[in-house]
Amino acid sequence: MSFSEVIVAFIIGVLVLKPEDLKSLIRNFYQLKRYLTDLGNQIFIPLQEELEDLEEKMLEDSDEINFYLEKIANLNQKYEGDYSLEKIKQHYYDILKNSLKS
């Protein structure tokens, strides 16, 4: 519903409804608005918290990936492959094992 349609509906409501009915309608409208706002908060706040937790976890993983890639580079080695934390860690440990064998 566009803003102009809302204005037309409001004007018709003012002309047709009694003042008592209009007060009741406005009160019900604000109660509905408050209910919908509360409902939205109940839905979106937990989702926002979950997204923040995921973002924090991704940043931690990214820092750890960079840490291991730097360690690999400091050993004059390269890493090619999937950029998952577990695979990079495994590659780093494989390099360490091979360097200890030598």
N, C-alpha and C positions, 0 to 999 in steps of 0.2 A: 504494500500500500504506500503510495507516494505521499509526500508532505501535503500537497494540495488536496488530496482525497481525505486525509485526516482532518484538515481544516474544514472542508465541506461537511464531513460527518459531524464534527464538533458543532458547527453552526446549526445544522439540522437538529442535533440533540438539544441544544439550548432552546430552540424554538418549540420543540415538541414536548420535551420533558418538563416536569414540575421542578421547582428549585430543590425540593427534598430528594427527588429521584436523581437529580444531577449530582447532589452531594454524595449520595450513596454510590453512584456510578464512579465518581472520582475516587472515593475511598477504596472501592473494590479494585479500581485500576491500579492504585498505588500498592495495594496488598499483593496483587498479581505481579507487579513489577518487582517488589521486594522478594516474593517467592522465587521468581525466575532468576533473580540475581543470586540468591542463596543457593539455588540449585546449580547454577553455573559455577559458583565457587566450590561447591562440594565435588563437582566433576573435575574442574580444571586445576584446582590447587594440588591435589594428589598427583595429577599428571605432570604438572610443572615441577614438583619435587622429584618425581621419577626422572624427568628429563635432565634436571640439574645433577642428579646422581650419575646418570649415564655420561653427561658431559665431563664431570669430574673424573670418572673412570677412564674415559677416552684420553683425557689430558695426561693422566698418570701413565697409561699405556704408551702414549706418544713419547713422553719423557723417557720412559724405560727403553723404548725402541731406539731412540736417539742415543741413549747411553751405550747400548750394546753395539750400535753401528759405529760409534766413535771408538770403542774398544777394538773392534775389528779393523778399522782404519789405522789405529795406532800400531797394530801388529803387521802393517803393510799388506793387508789382505783385502779382498773385495767380497761383497755380498750381492748375489743375484738370485732373485727368486721372490717368493711370496713375502710381503711385508707384514707378516703376523709376528707377534711378540715371541711366541713359542718357537717358531722356525728360526728366527734370528738368534735367539738364545742358544738353540741347539747348534746352529752353525758356529757360533762363538766358542761353545764348549768343544766342538769337534776340532776347531783350529787349535785350541789349547792342548787337547789330547795329542794331536799330531806334533805340535811343537815340543811337547814333553818327551815323545818317543824319539825325536831326532837328537 
